């Protein structure tokens, strides 16, 4: 299909961070745009929201789009991602009042960081009789009307049409999906809940996003304390053994072999009736090793080198 230069699919968004509802809206908008010989232009604000930056949002968004099979570019049926500048000129100038005179800005152009402004600036330059389609969820259905009201002062020849996309399934008991709630989930370190915001096609990337992009720590596994202790002790024993010189390892192994032989002889002697009463008082090498490992483990816990939540 030939490119239609008079139809524009455009949205000004935050997407900090993007979630599966955003990806669904993009997929639907791209399909509709392709059917009319257009692409879908996204204008994403530069300002961070909470701890989420533009860079993080773009990295996550591109990953989601790639997994969903949505092409990024300016061709028909593609999504064009525009990260807006920190400051964009509006059509307004500062008026003559005491405050503006004091700041020396009377008559100067007003600038804004809103992602809507570059969209408006582009619309003003469109050919006569152009049409703008504004995809949005039913929760933000007024976005097209807002743009229409703004353009009515300078380009009332442009037709503004809304394209409503119903939100995808929300998190049970918490209403619709929102980037605000997703940010709170991240800030609270709720990894399992975070995964509910991820598109199905990218679920296998959730851990990588959490750790490598969002710089969050994964929660401690649900493994019980006893098993965790044994795992840590095993690793400590291995680490200590690796630090020993080979000669020391050989001595240690030889001593353990001798102790095993003595144990066999003792059992044989006891079986033959040569029991002389209570234990010999000999402290097994493994008891000393266990004591050392326990002391090291307790030290690591007390100094927060390791944590058990």
N, C-alpha and C positions, 0 to 999 in steps of 0.2 A: 504494500500500500504506500502511496506517495505521502510525503510529509505534508501535514495541514498546518500552514503558517498562521492560521487565524484562530486555532483552538489551543488553549494552554491549560494543563492540569497543574495546579500549584497549591502548596500548603506551607505555612510558616509554623514551625514546630520547635519543641524543646528537646524531647527524646533524651532526657538525662535521668536514668539511662533508658534505652529502648527496651521494649518488652514484646511478648508475643502478640499483643493487641495491635501494636504499631505495625508489626510485620504483616499481619493479616490485612490491615487497612492499605498498606503499600501494595500488596499482591492484588487486591481488588481494584485499586486505582490504576495500576499498570495495565491490567487487562482492559479496563474501560478506555484508557488513553490509547492503547494499541488499536482498538477498534475504530478509533477516530483519527488515526494517523498522527498521534502525538506521543510525547513522553510525559513523565511526571516529575516536576521540579520540586525538590524539598529545600527549604531555607531553614537552616538550623542555627539557633542562637549560640553565640560564643560564650556568654557568661555561664559560670558553673552554677549548679544547683546543689546545695549542700556540699558533699565531698566529691561529687561527680563532675568531672571536667569534660570539655568538648572533645579532647583527644580520646578519652576513655569511651565516650559515647560513639564516636565515629568508628573506633576499632571494633566495638561490639556490634554496631549496626552493619558494618561491612561483612563481618563474620556471619551474622544471621541471614543477610541477603544472599550471600554465596551458598549457604546450606539450603536455603529455600528455592534456589534456582532463579533468583531475580537478577537480571543483568544491570550493572551500573554503567551509566553513560548518557549521552544526549541523543541517542537514536530512538526511533519509534518503538514503543513498548519497553523502554528502559527507564530506570529511575536516576535522575540527576541530583546529586547531593551537593548543596552549596552551603559551606560554612560561612556565615556572614561576618563582616568586619565588626570590630569592637564599636565603631561609631559610623553611623550612616546618615547622610543629609536628608532632611525632610523638606517639604515645600514651604515651611513656616519660617518666620524670622522673629527675633525677640522684639517685643513692643517697647514703647517709650514709657517706662515707669521708674520709680525711685530705685527699686532693687536692681533692675537691669542697667540703669545709669551708673550705679555704684560699682557694678561688676564690669562696666565698659563693654557691654555686648548688645546695646540697642542697634537694631537693624541687621545684626549678624544672623547667619543661618543657624537654625536649631538642628542639632544632631541627636540621634538616638541609637541605642544598642538593640532595639527590638528586631527580631527576625522578620517581622511583617513589613518593615520599611523597604528593604531591597525588593520585595515582591511588588510593593506599590510603585516603586521607582521604575521597575521593569514594565508594569502595566501602563504607565503613563506614556511609554515609548512604543506601545503596540500599534499595529495598523488599525485604521478605522474599522469599526464593526467587529472587532475581535471578540472572542468569547473566552471567559475564564471559568474553569470548573474547579471548585474547591472541595476536595475530599476531606471528610471529617467524620468522627463518630457521632452517634445520636446524642451523646453527652455534650458535644461541642457544636451543635447544629447551627449556632448563630454566627459562626466564623464567616460564612459566605455573605451574610447580611451586613456584617461589620465592614467587609471589604467593599461591598456595593455602596454603602453610605459614604465611605471615604472617597471613592472614585467619582461619586456623583457630582463633586465640586469641580473636577477637572476633566473627567472623561466619562460623561454620561452616555456616550455611544457604546461603551463596552458592556456586554451582557455578562452578568455574574450568576453562575448556576451552582447550587450546592449538590454534592454527591454524598449521601449519608451511608455510612458503613456501620452496621450493627456491631457492638462490641463482642469480642469472643468471650467464652465462658470465664467467669470471674473465680476468685478463690472463695471456696465455700464459707459462708458466714461473714464475709468481709466486703460484699458488694463488688463493684466494677474494678477492673485492673487500673492502677494508676502509677505513674512514675514516682509520685510522692510517697506512696506506700511501699514501693519497691526500694526507694532510698532508705526508708526507715528499716526495712528488712535487712538491708546491707549493713547499716549502722549498728544494728542489734546483733550482727553476726549470725543470723538465722539462715544457714546455708540450705537446709532442706526446704524451707519455705521459699527461698530465693529461686530454687529450681522450678517452682510452679509458675514463675513469670517467663521462663525460657521456652521458645518455640520447640515443638516436638523434634523438628529436624536438627536442632542444635543442642539437644539435651546432653549428648555425649561430650559437649564442650563446656558444660557448666562449671566443672572443677577448674579447668584452665582459665576461664573468665574470672572466677572468684579469686584465684591465687595470682595469676600473671597480669591481669588487667586491673582488677579492683584492689589488688594488694591486700587481700584479706587472708586470715589464717583459717584453715579447715578445722572444724570442731574435732575434739578428741573422740575416737571411736567408742562405740558402746561396749567394748570388750570389758569384762569384769576385772576388778582390782587384782585378784589373785593371778590371773593369766598375764595381766600387764606387768606385775611384779616379776614373774618368771621370765618374761621376754626381756625386760630391762636387765635383770641379773645375768641372763645368758649372754647378752651383748657386752656387759661389763667384763665378764669372765674372758670372753673372746678377745676383748680389747687389751686386757691386762696380759694375757698370754702372748699377744702379738708384740707387746712391748718388751718381753723378755728376750735376752740373747739366746741364740740357738743352744749354747752350752747349758744355760739355765733350764731351757725346755727339756733337754735330754736328761738332766739330773732329776727334774720333776717327774718325768715319765718313768724313769728307772725306779725312783722311790715309790711311786704309786704301784708299780709292778711288784716290788718287794713286799709292800703292805698287803697286796692281794694274796701273795704266797703265804704270808704269815697268817692271814685270815683263814685260808684253806687248812693250814696245819692246826690252828686252834679248833676249827670245827671238827677235824678228824680226831683230835685228842679228846674233845668233849664227847664225841660219839663213842669213844672207847672207855668212858667212865672216868677219865682223869680230870674231873672238874674239882677245883680247889675252893669253890665258894664264889664270891661276888666278882664283878668286873675288874679288870687289871688297872683301871684308872687311866688307861692310854687315851689321849684325845685324838680323834681321827683328823687327818689333814683336811678333809672336806669340811669339818666343823670350823676350822680356822678360816678357810676360804669363804664359807658362808658368812662368818662374822665380818670379815673385811668387806665383802660385797654389800652386806646390809648397811654397814657404816657409810660406805660411799654413796649408796642409794639414798639413805636418810639425809646425807649432806646435800645431795643434788636437789632433793625435794625442799629442804629448808632454805636453800638459796635461790629457789625458783628457776633453776636451770631446766628442770622438768616439772610438769604439772599434771596432776590427776584431778579432773573436774568431776 
